[in-house]
Amino acid sequence: MEIRAFEFSRDLVEDLVLLVTEEDLQDYAWPSQEVKTLLLAQGFSGKSGETAACVYVPAGRETPVKAVAGGLGKGEELTLEKVRRAFGSVLKQAEKLKIQALTVLPWASERLAPGDVARALTEAGLLAAYRFERYLGEKKERSLRSLQIGYTPEQEVGVIAGIKLGQALGEATNLARDLVNEPANVMTPARLAAEAQKAGEQYGFSVEVLDKEEIEKLGMVAFLEVGKASVNEPRLIIMRHLGDPGNPEQVLGLVGKGMTFDSGGLSLKQAQGMHTMKYDMAGAAAVIGAMSALSREKVRLNVVAVVAACENLVSGTGYRPGDIIGTMAGKSVMVESTDAEGRLTLADAIHYIITKENASVVVDAATLTGAVIVALGNITTGVITNDSGLYERLQQASQQCGEKVWQLPSFPEYKEQNKTPHADLRNVGGREAGTITAGLFLEEFVQDKPWLHLDIAGTAFASKDGDYLSEGATGAGVRLLYHFAETYL
């Protein structure tokens, strides 16, 4: 879908989008009294999630124009995410009406900056238009082809910049969704590495890919143990965006879980739902998408991302429950479950990004535990951290992108659950507080660096269509990581 800025003129508009709060209902800059009367007669009140549409003929014109209104809810509670959700509902209504081109009226409320609103609208437009249909014999035609975001002369600079960033973030998020939605017979570790290289070439960040032999030389034992049951050999993917080369001591390290398929290994998952385990590399997709946006926008910050990509399958060569294995950090781990594999690959990737890439801050994103879905559902990403200041930055990023986060406790008592008399650590801390103990397992490898762990198991995919996201991969983490990086600028 084409999205562009447009210096608003009522004489040149296509079909209109009207975004209205409850309080502004009477004083809104309606295109005409007729439009206001027609929409209010349908019961439109500006409440969040409401939509209404009408057809009218503007003064001085012969052809009719459609107007689609979306409710923003109470003005005092207005956020960028509510703008996205309202616009997503409007776009669904526009699709039903077979509208091909839409014009959004210039933003008039002082509650949000016009540039931020333009970014949010652009993101929502691109995310709502996304469909993963490459394997369908007959693809569904969509009517909406173009979107104009109106601005007044004093809003021009901010709106144009907002659209530019919104396009970068929307397209990077859709890239991540493509990666996650691919079936596991296509998205192997080698293919994931190739896709990262392709993104690097397109957006300007460097990519280095290490094969099994090179991984062995690094001593990444835990990573290799997880992947050794599969004929698809592992890949270590290293992505670098050195946007501030004069400041080499400051490196933001991003680590994404890259399990391209997870059967659970010998601790085999139930057959029901196992097909969704192609989503277990959503953390990897998130960091690839974030790197694409950061590099495309030429963000003045050094960022390195690492993905330990492999498959966790079943064969006579696979690791077993009860095995004691090593790690790149030199710590031993007793394997209580081969289905707690992500923390093993992440442990080696985190140690690598600190010792080999000199990361001064580490953020990992992973579909790590089913327990986080029990705790927070599919709405909120669970967070474990050793630095309250980092979490405050993450909250700032959350407000910008609308991806909800919630910090879970990390009291020292929880670490006791990861202890065993037979090794330095065990890879399962028990049934209780599973998301917390999994995160604290990773903390054992961060070497006291400021660190955030994002468990996106509940937010990485949707089981049904939402306001502006369709069923399947959501691209969770891409925009969140981008805005988190922005807090360092």
C-alpha positions in Angstrom: 0.0 0.0 0.0 1.3 3.5 -0.9 1.4 5.9 1.9 2.2 9.6 1.5 1.9 13.0 3.2 -0.6 15.4 1.8 -1.0 19.1 2.4 -4.7 19.0 3.1 -7.2 20.6 0.7 -10.8 19.7 0.7 -10.9 20.1 -3.1 -8.4 17.3 -3.6 -9.4 14.7 -1.1 -10.3 11.0 -1.7 -12.6 9.2 0.7 -12.1 10.5 4.2 -11.0 9.1 7.6 -12.3 10.9 10.7 -10.7 10.0 14.0 -12.8 11.4 16.8 -12.7 11.4 20.7 -15.8 11.3 22.8 -15.2 14.9 24.1 -14.5 16.3 20.6 -17.6 14.9 19.0 -19.5 18.2 18.8 -16.5 20.5 18.0 -14.7 18.2 15.6 -13.8 19.7 12.2 -16.5 17.7 10.3 -16.3 18.0 6.5 -19.8 19.3 6.6 -22.9 19.5 8.9 -24.4 16.8 6.8 -21.6 14.3 7.6 -21.9 15.0 11.3 -25.7 14.5 11.2 -25.4 11.2 9.2 -22.8 9.7 11.5 -24.4 10.7 14.7 -27.7 9.4 13.5 -26.1 6.0 13.4 -25.3 6.2 17.1 -21.6 7.1 16.6 -20.3 8.5 19.9 -16.6 8.4 19.5 -16.2 5.5 21.9 -13.1 3.4 21.4 -13.6 0.7 18.7 -16.7 2.3 17.2 -16.9 2.9 13.5 -19.5 4.5 11.3 -19.6 5.5 7.6 -21.7 7.6 5.3 -21.7 8.9 1.7 -22.2 12.6 0.9 -21.6 15.1 -1.9 -19.2 17.9 -0.9 -20.2 21.4 -1.8 -19.0 22.3 -5.3 -18.4 18.7 -6.3 -20.5 16.3 -8.4 -19.1 13.0 -7.3 -19.9 11.5 -3.9 -17.3 11.0 -1.2 -17.4 8.3 1.6 -16.5 9.2 5.1 -15.4 6.6 7.7 -15.3 7.6 11.3 -13.4 5.8 14.0 -13.8 6.3 17.8 -10.7 7.1 19.9 -12.4 6.9 23.3 -11.9 9.4 26.0 -9.5 12.2 25.2 -7.8 12.1 28.5 -6.9 8.4 28.0 -5.7 8.9 24.4 -2.5 7.0 23.4 -0.7 6.2 20.2 -1.8 2.6 20.5 -5.5 3.7 20.7 -4.9 5.7 17.4 -3.5 2.5 15.8 -6.4 0.4 17.0 -9.0 2.9 15.9 -7.4 3.2 12.5 -7.2 -0.5 12.2 -11.0 -0.7 12.7 -11.5 2.1 10.2 -9.4 0.2 7.6 -11.6 -2.9 8.0 -14.7 -0.8 7.5 -13.1 0.8 4.4 -12.3 -2.6 3.0 -16.0 -3.6 3.4 -16.9 -0.5 1.5 -14.4 -1.3 -1.3 -12.6 2.0 -0.9 -9.4 2.2 -2.9 -7.9 5.5 -1.6 -8.3 7.2 1.8 -7.3 10.6 3.1 -6.8 11.2 6.8 -7.8 14.7 8.0 -5.0 16.7 9.6 -4.5 15.9 13.3 -6.1 18.6 15.4 -5.7 17.4 19.0 -3.0 18.8 21.2 -2.9 15.6 23.2 -0.5 13.9 20.7 2.1 15.3 18.3 1.0 15.2 14.6 4.3 13.5 13.7 3.8 10.7 16.2 0.3 10.2 15.0 1.5 10.1 11.4 4.0 7.4 12.4 1.3 5.4 14.2 -1.1 5.6 11.3 1.5 4.5 8.9 2.5 1.5 11.0 -1.1 0.5 11.5 -1.8 0.8 7.8 1.1 -1.4 6.8 0.5 -3.9 9.5 -3.2 -4.1 8.7 -2.5 -4.6 5.0 -0.1 -7.6 5.7 -1.2 -11.1 4.7 1.0 -14.2 4.5 -0.4 -15.7 1.3 2.6 -17.0 -0.7 1.4 -20.6 -0.6 -2.2 -19.9 -1.6 -3.3 -20.8 -5.1 -5.8 -18.0 -5.1 -5.0 -14.8 -3.2 -7.6 -12.5 -1.7 -7.8 -9.2 -3.5 -7.7 -6.1 -1.3 -9.4 -2.9 -2.4 -7.4 -0.2 -0.5 -4.4 0.8 -2.5 -3.3 4.2 -1.2 -3.4 6.3 2.0 -2.9 10.1 2.2 -2.1 11.5 5.7 -3.2 15.1 5.7 -1.2 17.9 7.3 -1.4 21.7 7.7 1.6 23.8 6.7 3.0 24.0 10.3 2.7 20.2 10.6 4.6 19.3 7.4 8.1 18.5 8.8 6.8 16.4 11.6 4.3 14.5 9.6 6.7 13.7 6.7 9.3 12.4 9.3 6.6 10.4 11.1 5.5 8.7 7.9 9.2 7.9 6.9 9.8 6.3 10.3 6.5 4.5 10.3 7.3 3.0 6.9 10.6 1.7 8.2 9.1 0.2 11.3 6.0 -1.2 9.6 8.1 -2.9 6.9 10.6 -4.2 9.4 7.8 -5.7 11.5 6.3 -7.3 8.4 9.7 -8.7 7.5 9.8 -10.4 10.9 6.3 -11.7 10.4 7.3 -13.2 7.1 10.2 -15.0 8.7 8.1 -16.4 11.5 5.2 -17.4 9.3 7.4 -19.5 7.0 7.0 -23.2 7.6 9.9 -25.0 9.3 10.6 -27.1 6.2 11.5 -23.8 4.5 12.8 -21.7 7.4 15.8 -23.9 8.4 18.8 -22.4 10.2 20.7 -22.0 6.9 17.6 -20.2 5.4 17.3 -17.9 8.4 21.0 -17.0 8.0 20.4 -16.3 4.3 17.4 -14.1 5.1 19.5 -12.1 7.6 22.2 -11.6 4.9 19.5 -10.5 2.5 18.2 -8.0 4.9 21.7 -6.7 5.7 22.3 -6.1 2.0 19.0 -4.3 1.6 19.2 -2.1 4.7 23.0 -1.6 5.2 24.1 -3.7 8.2 26.9 -6.3 8.0 26.2 -10.0 8.6 28.6 -12.8 9.4 27.4 -16.4 9.5 29.4 -19.2 11.3 28.9 -22.8 10.4 29.0 -25.8 12.7 32.8 -26.2 12.7 33.3 -22.5 13.5 30.8 -22.7 16.3 32.7 -25.7 17.7 35.9 -23.7 17.7 34.2 -21.1 19.8 33.3 -23.7 22.4 29.5 -23.1 22.2 28.8 -26.6 23.6 25.2 -26.0 24.9 24.2 -24.5 21.5 25.6 -27.5 19.6 24.0 -30.0 22.0 20.5 -28.6 21.3 21.0 -28.8 17.5 22.8 -32.1 17.1 19.7 -34.3 16.5 18.9 -32.5 13.2 20.3 -33.0 9.8 19.9 -29.2 9.3 23.1 -27.9 10.9 23.2 -24.9 13.2 24.2 -21.4 12.2 25.5 -18.5 14.3 24.3 -15.3 12.8 26.1 -12.0 13.8 24.7 -8.7 12.6 26.5 -5.4 13.1 25.3 -1.8 12.8 28.2 0.5 13.8 26.3 3.8 13.8 28.7 5.4 16.3 32.2 4.2 15.5 33.8 6.9 17.6 32.3 5.4 20.7 33.3 1.7 20.6 32.8 1.1 24.3 29.1 1.6 23.9 27.5 -1.4 22.2 23.9 -2.4 22.5 23.7 -6.2 22.2 20.5 -7.9 20.9 20.1 -11.6 21.2 17.2 -13.5 19.6 16.2 -17.1 20.1 16.5 -18.8 16.8 14.8 -22.2 17.2 13.5 -22.7 13.7 11.6 -25.8 15.0 11.2 -27.2 18.5 9.8 -30.7 18.9 10.9 -30.7 22.5 13.6 -33.3 21.7 13.4 -36.5 23.7 11.2 -34.6 26.2 8.7 -34.6 23.3 5.9 -32.0 23.1 2.3 -33.1 22.7 1.2 -33.4 19.1 -1.6 -30.9 19.6 -0.2 -27.5 18.9 3.3 -28.7 17.9 2.8 -27.2 14.4 3.1 -23.8 16.1 6.7 -24.5 17.0 7.8 -22.9 13.8 7.2 -19.7 15.8 10.0 -20.6 18.2 12.4 -18.3 16.2 10.3 -15.2 16.7 13.0 -13.7 18.9 15.5 -14.1 16.0 13.0 -12.5 13.6 12.5 -9.6 16.1 16.2 -8.7 16.2 16.6 -9.1 12.4 13.7 -6.7 12.0 15.0 -4.3 14.6 18.4 -4.3 12.9 16.8 -3.6 9.6 15.0 -0.6 10.9 17.9 0.8 12.9 20.2 0.5 9.9 17.7 1.9 7.4 17.2 4.9 9.7 21.0 5.3 10.2 20.6 5.4 13.9 23.7 6.8 15.5 24.3 3.9 17.9 26.5 0.8 17.8 24.2 -2.3 17.8 25.2 -5.9 17.4 22.7 -8.7 17.2 23.3 -12.4 17.6 21.1 -15.4 16.7 22.1 -19.0 17.6 19.9 -20.8 15.0 19.2 -24.5 15.1 16.4 -27.2 15.3 15.5 -29.2 18.4 14.5 -32.6 17.0 14.6 -36.3 18.0 17.2 -38.8 16.9 19.8 -41.2 18.2 22.4 -38.4 18.2 20.3 -36.0 20.3 21.0 -35.0 23.9 19.1 -36.6 26.7 17.4 -35.7 30.0 20.0 -36.3 32.7 23.0 -35.3 30.5 25.5 -32.8 32.0 26.7 -30.5 29.3 29.1 -27.6 29.0 28.7 -24.0 27.9 30.9 -21.4 26.2 31.1 -19.7 29.6 32.6 -22.8 31.1 29.6 -23.5 33.4 28.1 -27.0 33.5 24.4 -27.6 33.1 22.4 -30.6 34.0 19.7 -31.2 31.4 16.4 -32.0 33.2 14.4 -31.5 30.0 15.4 -31.3 26.4 12.4 -29.1 25.9 14.1 -26.3 27.9 16.4 -25.8 25.0 16.1 -22.1 24.3 17.9 -21.0 27.4 20.8 -23.2 26.5 21.3 -21.7 23.1 20.7 -18.2 24.5 23.3 -18.8 27.3 26.0 -19.3 24.7 24.8 -16.5 22.5 24.8 -14.0 25.4 28.3 -15.1 26.5 29.4 -14.7 22.9 28.0 -11.2 22.4 29.6 -9.9 25.6 33.1 -11.6 25.2 33.5 -11.4 21.4 31.3 -8.4 20.4 32.0 -6.2 23.5 28.3 -5.6 24.2 27.9 -3.2 27.1 24.1 -3.7 27.4 22.3 -6.9 26.5 18.7 -7.4 25.6 17.4 -10.9 24.6 14.1 -11.7 23.0 12.7 -15.2 23.1 9.6 -17.3 22.9 11.0 -19.0 26.1 8.3 -20.3 28.3 4.6 -21.4 28.1 4.5 -20.2 31.7 4.5 -16.5 30.6 1.2 -17.2 28.7 -0.3 -18.6 31.9 0.8 -15.5 33.8 0.2 -12.7 31.2 -1.8 -14.2 28.4 -1.2 -13.1 24.8 -1.3 -9.4 25.6 1.8 -8.6 27.5 5.5 -9.5 27.2 7.1 -10.7 30.4 10.4 -9.0 31.5 13.2 -10.0 33.8 16.0 -7.5 34.4 18.9 -6.8 36.7 18.7 -3.0 36.1 15.7 -0.9 36.9 17.0 2.0 34.7 16.9 -0.3 31.7 13.3 -1.3 32.5 12.3 2.4 32.6 13.8 2.8 29.1 11.8 -0.2 28.0 8.6 1.3 29.4 9.3 4.5 27.4 9.7 2.3 24.3 6.5 0.5 25.1 4.6 3.8 25.1 5.9 4.6 21.7 5.0 1.3 20.0 2.1 0.0 22.1 3.7 -3.3 22.9 2.8 -4.0 26.5 5.5 -5.1 28.9 5.4 -6.2 32.6 8.4 -6.7 34.9 8.4 -10.0 36.9 10.2 -10.3 40.2 13.7 -11.7 40.3 14.3 -12.2 44.0 17.4 -14.2 44.9 15.2 -17.0 46.3 14.1 -17.9 42.8 17.7 -18.6 41.8 17.8 -21.4 44.3 15.4 -23.3 42.0 18.1 -23.5 39.3 20.6 -25.2 41.6 21.6 -28.9 41.6 24.3 -30.7 43.4 25.4 -32.4 40.2 26.3 -29.3 38.0 26.7 -25.5 38.2 23.1 -25.2 37.0 20.1 -27.2 35.9 18.1 -26.1 32.9 14.6 -26.4 34.6 13.9 -24.6 37.8 10.7 -26.5 38.5 7.0 -25.9 37.7 6.6 -22.9 39.9 7.6 -19.4 38.6 8.8 -21.0 35.3 9.2 -17.7 33.4 11.2 -16.2 36.3 13.6 -19.1 36.7 14.2 -19.4 33.0 15.1 -15.7 32.9 17.4 -16.1 35.9 19.1 -19.0 34.2 20.1 -16.5 31.5 21.3 -14.0 34.1 24.0 -16.4 35.1 25.7 -15.6 31.8 25.4 -11.8 31.5 28.5 -11.1 33.6 26.8 -8.3 35.5 26.1 -6.3 32.3 22.9 -4.3 32.3 20.4 -6.8 30.9 16.8 -7.2 29.9 15.1 -10.5 29.1 11.9 -10.3 27.0 9.7 -13.5 27.0 7.5 -13.0 23.9 6.0 -16.5 23.9 2.6 -15.0 24.4 2.9 -12.0 22.2 4.8 -13.4 19.2 1.7 -14.7 17.4 -2.0 -14.2 17.4 -4.7 -16.9 17.1 -7.2 -14.6 15.5 -7.3 -11.2 13.6 -7.1 -8.1 15.8 -7.6 -4.4 15.1 -4.6 -4.1 12.8 -2.8 -7.4 13.1 -3.9 -10.6 11.3 -3.8 -14.2 12.6 -0.2 -15.5 12.7 3.0 -13.8 13.5 2.8 -10.4 15.1 6.4 -9.2 14.7 6.5 -8.6 18.5 9.7 -7.0 19.6 10.8 -5.2 16.4 9.3 -1.8 17.2 9.9 -2.2 20.9 13.6 -2.9 20.4 13.9 0.0 17.9 12.4 2.5 20.4 14.5 1.1 23.2 17.6 1.8 21.1 16.3 5.3 20.6 16.5 6.0 24.3 20.3 6.0 24.0 20.4 8.8 21.5 
